[in-house]
Amino acid sequence: MTSLLLCLLLSLPLFAGENDVYIIFDGSGSMWQELPTGEYKISAARSVLQKFAAQEFNGQELAMRAYGHRRKNDCSDTELVLPWQSPARFKEQIGSFLSNVNPTGRTPISRSLKAALKDFGDREGSIILISDGIETCDEDPCELLKLWRKKNIRISVHVVGLGLDEKSKAAMQCLADAAGTTYRDANSAEELTKGLKEIREKIGSIGLKIIGKDAEGEQLWPEGLLLQNGDVKYNVTSSARNAVEPGTYQLEVGIRTRNGNLYQPITKQITVVDDKDTVVEVTIPRPPSVRAKFIDRGEAVKGALIFAYQAGKEVFRFRWKDEVFLDEGSYEFRTEVNSANALSLEEAFKAGESKELV
């Protein structure tokens, strides 16, 4: 399945000081499919992107790369269509491109992200990724983002799925997990606009930055809340600059497990100042984790989507190649590689325990 990819704001160095905006637009063939509202995905993307480009981008420059827009079945079809320029100039030019683009080809997400990294040079920013499908060029963008983390490349990737099926949602959830951000789903132009607005509000030149580590000093990516007098003021994450008003807050953060819970969150009083970024370091407990390996006749092979159950109820799902955090407790893991291989395993997890399902 091909996809729409909109990437905005690629953040290269740790805790970038600027937020230049870089759009990677997917012109692949599936953009001619309809959303549940009856509108074409390409039509929704055109209108929302033009409105997004019309916003104020104070002190920022923008650029745009497109892929899958020129040739069928060509994973090398990725092109920088609008080089770095002022917001005013970008707003003038993006309309022409969007009006003439004809969704055609495949979905080289990983290749386009690698090209974007080079296009940024020493610039700084963040990413917004909107996709109506998954990588179709035999590369794994989740593994790419994990590699960037290991190399201390600060990536702030905000993921919005556009009219995705369940399998594709799991793949896009993987990207959000790798980036430490919240996955958002959109099934209309209105929901796409809302998702981008929520993400846009998180971008600011001065705010709060959170660095998370476990007891051994290994980097983790917590999220949580800022509270004042017991009232929630902001949702915060360690994967991006959090734009917040100056003041004194109670910070409550932990690792978000696949069960949807913050694992043993810690609390800390902090003060956010108004003349520079406030950096807060926190040591947090590491939750249990799970990954899977599929064996056929003694050889490791590609697997299928895995479903985790407790008391007969599905609590989360994950791709076989990913390692995910989960709450302590006992689980039944189910997967079906094909009609002859409906598999099930039961495992119990304690604090900090990491297991591989085979």
C-alpha positions as a printed Julia matrix, in Angstrom:
358×3 Matrix{Float64}:
   0.0     0.0     0.0
   1.43    3.33   -0.96
   1.17    6.38    1.25
   1.04   10.13    1.73
   3.98   11.38    3.71
   4.13   14.9     5.07
   7.22   15.52    7.18
   7.64   18.85    8.89
  10.35   20.11   11.15
  13.3    17.7    11.24
  15.31   18.08   14.46
  18.92   17.01   14.05
  21.08   18.11   17.0
  20.09   17.31   20.56
  17.54   19.93   21.67
  17.6    22.15   18.6
  17.43   25.91   19.02
  15.59   26.67   15.77
  12.58   25.0    14.18
  12.98   25.21   10.41
  10.24   23.33    8.59
  10.91   20.58    6.06
   8.0    18.93    4.25
   8.31   15.55    2.56
   5.2    15.03    0.44
   4.19   11.55   -0.71
   2.84   11.59   -4.26
   2.27    7.83   -4.33
  -0.7     6.23   -6.05
  -2.82    5.43   -3.0
  -3.48    9.14   -2.54
  -6.3     8.72   -5.07
  -8.18    6.56   -2.56
 -11.16    7.99   -0.68
 -11.41    8.77    3.01
 -14.47    7.62    5.0
 -15.96   11.1     4.39
 -15.86   10.51    0.61
 -13.12   13.08   -0.09
  -9.98   11.98   -1.9
  -6.86   11.8     0.26
  -4.93   13.97   -2.21
  -7.67   16.63   -2.13
  -7.7    16.7     1.67
  -3.9    16.92    1.79
  -3.8    19.77   -0.76
  -6.29   21.96    1.1
  -4.84   21.29    4.57
  -1.24   21.83    3.46
  -2.0    25.14    1.79
  -3.72   26.4     4.94
  -0.86   25.12    7.07
   1.69   26.98    4.9
  -0.31   30.2     5.34
   0.41   30.27    9.09
   3.04   32.44   10.75
   6.52   30.89   10.88
   8.49   33.46   12.84
  12.22   33.24   12.16
  11.85   29.93   10.34
  12.59   28.78    6.81
  10.76   26.03    4.95
  11.58   23.46    2.28
   9.74   20.62    0.56
  10.69   17.2    -0.82
   8.3    14.94   -2.75
   8.45   11.27   -3.66
   6.46    8.86   -5.79
   5.19   11.81   -7.85
   6.94   11.16  -11.17
   7.41    7.44  -11.9
   5.69    4.15  -11.14
   7.52    1.31   -9.36
  10.62    3.44   -8.75
  11.97    3.56   -5.19
  14.51    6.21   -6.2
  11.77    8.71   -7.07
  12.41   11.37   -4.42
  13.09   15.03   -5.22
  13.71   18.3    -3.38
  10.98   20.36   -5.09
  11.18   23.53   -2.95
  14.61   24.41   -1.48
  15.01   26.34    1.76
  13.27   29.72    1.59
  11.3    32.27    3.59
   7.74   31.46    4.73
   6.31   34.1     2.39
   8.11   32.68   -0.66
   7.24   29.12    0.35
   3.54   30.0     0.67
   3.61   31.4    -2.88
   5.23   28.31   -4.4
   3.61   25.41   -2.57
   0.2    26.04   -4.14
   1.58   25.56   -7.66
   3.24   22.27   -6.75
   0.19   20.86   -4.97
  -2.12   21.85   -7.82
   0.0    20.01  -10.39
   1.18   16.94   -8.47
  -0.29   13.68   -9.8
   0.01   10.77   -7.31
   1.76    8.02   -9.25
   4.39    5.81   -7.66
   5.68    3.98   -4.64
   6.52    4.93   -1.05
  10.26    5.27   -0.27
   9.82    6.71    3.23
  13.25    5.68    4.54
  15.1     6.91    1.46
  13.32   10.27    1.65
  14.1    10.65    5.36
  17.77    9.95    4.67
  17.76   12.56    1.91
  16.04   15.03    4.24
  18.77   14.54    6.81
  21.33   15.64    4.21
  19.16   18.56    3.08
  19.09   19.89    6.64
  22.87   20.15    6.9
  23.47   22.05   10.16
  19.91   23.39   10.36
  17.61   22.45   13.22
  13.92   21.56   13.48
  11.36   18.78   14.1
   9.24   16.29   12.07
   5.52   15.83   11.44
   4.75   12.66    9.49
   1.36   12.08    7.88
   0.95    8.75    6.11
  -1.91    6.86    4.5
   0.14    3.67    4.38
   3.5     2.09    5.0
   6.96    1.85    3.42
   6.81   -0.05    0.11
  10.52   -0.15   -0.77
  11.84   -2.93    1.49
  13.27   -0.6     4.12
  12.09   -0.05    7.69
  11.72    3.6     8.77
  11.18    2.44   12.38
  14.65    0.9    12.42
  16.01    4.09   10.85
  14.59    6.23   13.66
  15.92    3.81   16.27
  19.36    4.1    14.67
  19.14    7.9    14.79
  18.44    7.65   18.51
  21.46    5.43   19.07
  23.57    8.0    17.24
  22.15   10.78   19.46
  20.45   12.46   16.5
  17.55   14.27   18.1
  14.45   13.37   16.09
  11.06   14.84   16.96
   8.67   12.89   14.73
   4.95   13.49   15.21
   2.87   10.89   13.37
  -0.62   11.37   11.93
  -2.22    8.45   10.09
  -4.52    9.4     7.21
  -7.29    6.84    6.61
  -5.19    3.87    7.75
  -6.22    0.23    8.14
  -5.31   -1.61   11.35
  -2.05   -3.1    10.02
  -0.85    0.28    8.79
  -1.81    1.92   12.09
   0.48   -0.53   13.88
   3.33    0.44   11.56
   2.75    4.15   12.13
   2.43    3.54   15.89
   5.9     2.0    15.66
   7.24    5.26   14.2
   5.63    7.29   16.97
   7.03    4.91   19.6
  10.52    5.14   18.08
  10.24    8.93   18.24
   8.67    9.01   21.7
   5.62   10.93   20.52
   1.84   10.44   20.46
   0.27    8.78   17.43
  -2.71   10.67   15.94
  -5.34    9.3    13.57
  -7.17   11.31   10.87
 -10.01   10.2     8.62
 -10.93   13.58    7.12
  -9.45   16.96    6.18
 -10.93   18.35    9.4
  -9.21   15.73   11.57
  -5.95   16.23    9.66
  -6.15   19.97   10.33
  -6.79   19.3    14.01
  -3.83   16.93   14.28
  -1.47   19.41   12.66
  -2.78   22.19   14.9
  -2.1    20.15   18.03
   1.42   19.37   16.86
   2.06   22.95   15.75
   1.2    24.17   19.25
   4.04   22.07   20.65
   6.63   23.95   18.59
   8.28   26.91   20.31
  11.7    28.55   20.47
  11.71   28.65   24.29
  10.19   26.03   26.54
  10.8    22.89   28.6
  13.13   20.04   27.61
  13.13   16.74   29.48
  16.03   14.27   29.53
  15.12   10.81   30.85
  17.46    8.05   32.03
  17.13    4.79   33.93
  19.09    3.87   37.08
  22.02    2.62   34.94
  22.22    5.87   32.99
  20.67    4.48   29.77
  18.58    7.05   27.91
  14.81    6.67   28.05
  12.02    8.77   26.52
   9.42    9.6    29.16
   6.23   11.6    28.85
   3.68   12.93   31.28
   2.06   16.02   32.74
   2.76   19.47   34.14
   0.4    20.4    36.97
  -0.31   23.53   39.03
  -2.38   23.27   42.22
  -3.43   19.78   41.17
  -4.75   20.88   37.77
  -3.21   19.54   34.54
  -1.75   22.43   32.51
   0.27   20.63   29.81
   1.02   17.22   28.37
   4.81   16.96   27.96
   7.26   14.64   26.24
  11.02   14.14   26.22
  11.19   13.84   22.43
  10.48   17.5    21.66
  10.66   21.03   23.07
   7.53   21.61   25.13
   6.2    25.15   24.7
   4.9    26.16   28.14
   4.31   29.39   30.04
   6.93   30.41   32.63
   6.08   29.35   36.18
   6.47   26.69   38.87
   4.98   23.26   38.14
   4.73   19.73   39.46
   6.25   17.47   36.79
   4.89   13.91   36.61
   6.62   11.68   34.03
   7.32    8.04   33.21
   7.52    5.63   30.29
   4.23    5.14   28.48
   3.69    1.39   28.14
   1.76   -0.27   25.33
  -1.01   -0.8    27.89
  -1.46    2.99   27.76
  -0.22    3.67   31.3
   2.67    5.72   32.7
   4.92    3.18   34.38
   5.73    4.12   37.99
   5.81    7.87   37.22
   8.09   10.11   39.27
   7.14   13.6    40.43
   9.4    16.63   40.67
   8.85   20.33   41.26
  10.34   22.48   38.49
  10.45   26.14   37.5
  10.25   27.18   33.83
  11.95   30.51   33.11
  11.03   32.99   30.37
  14.41   33.88   28.83
  15.84   30.48   27.81
  15.01   26.8    27.54
  14.58   25.01   30.88
  16.29   21.6    30.84
  15.18   19.01   33.41
  16.89   15.63   33.93
  14.88   12.8    35.5
  15.77    9.24   36.53
  12.81    6.94   35.95
  12.1     3.2    36.38
  12.5     1.03   33.28
   9.34   -1.03   32.58
   9.38   -4.66   31.44
   9.82   -5.13   27.7
   9.03   -7.79   25.11
  10.11   -8.67   21.59
   9.49  -11.7    19.37
  11.37  -14.04   17.05
   9.78  -16.47   14.58
  11.54  -19.77   13.8
  10.77  -22.05   10.84
  12.77  -25.28   10.53
  15.5   -23.88   12.72
  15.84  -20.61   10.78
  14.72  -17.12   11.84
  11.98  -15.8     9.51
   9.72  -12.77    9.17
   6.76  -12.86   11.52
   3.28  -11.42   11.83
   1.47   -8.89   14.0
   1.32  -10.03   17.65
  -1.69   -9.46   19.93
  -1.37   -9.34   23.74
  -4.33  -10.46   25.88
  -5.18  -10.32   29.57
  -8.29  -12.08   30.93
  -9.33  -12.79   27.34
  -9.27   -9.12   26.32
  -6.82   -7.6    23.85
  -4.72   -4.95   25.62
  -2.22   -4.05   22.88
  -0.53   -5.27   19.71
   2.93   -4.89   18.2
   5.02   -5.83   15.19
   7.22   -8.91   15.56
  10.44   -6.94   14.86
   9.85   -4.31   17.59
  10.72   -4.25   21.28
   7.95   -2.61   23.32
   7.42   -1.68   26.98
   4.51   -3.19   28.89
   3.02   -3.24   32.39
   4.0    -5.94   34.87
   1.75   -9.0    34.88
   0.81  -12.13   32.93
  -0.14  -12.11   29.25
  -1.24  -14.42   26.48
   0.4   -13.53   23.17
  -1.38  -14.62   19.98
  -0.28  -14.42   16.35
  -1.25  -16.05   13.08
   1.45  -16.33   10.41
  -0.92  -18.23    8.13
  -3.95  -20.54    8.4
  -1.71  -23.43    9.49
   0.13  -21.43   12.14
  -2.16  -19.89   14.76
   0.28  -19.55   17.66
  -0.11  -18.7    21.34
   2.33  -18.21   24.25
   1.86  -17.21   27.9
   4.46  -15.15   29.76
   4.65  -13.22   33.03
   6.72  -10.03   33.41
   8.36   -8.5    36.48
   9.82   -5.01   36.94
  12.64   -4.28   34.5
  12.41   -7.74   32.93
  13.05   -8.14   29.19
  11.87  -11.25   27.34
  11.95  -12.57   23.78
   9.0   -14.64   22.58
  10.07  -17.52   20.33
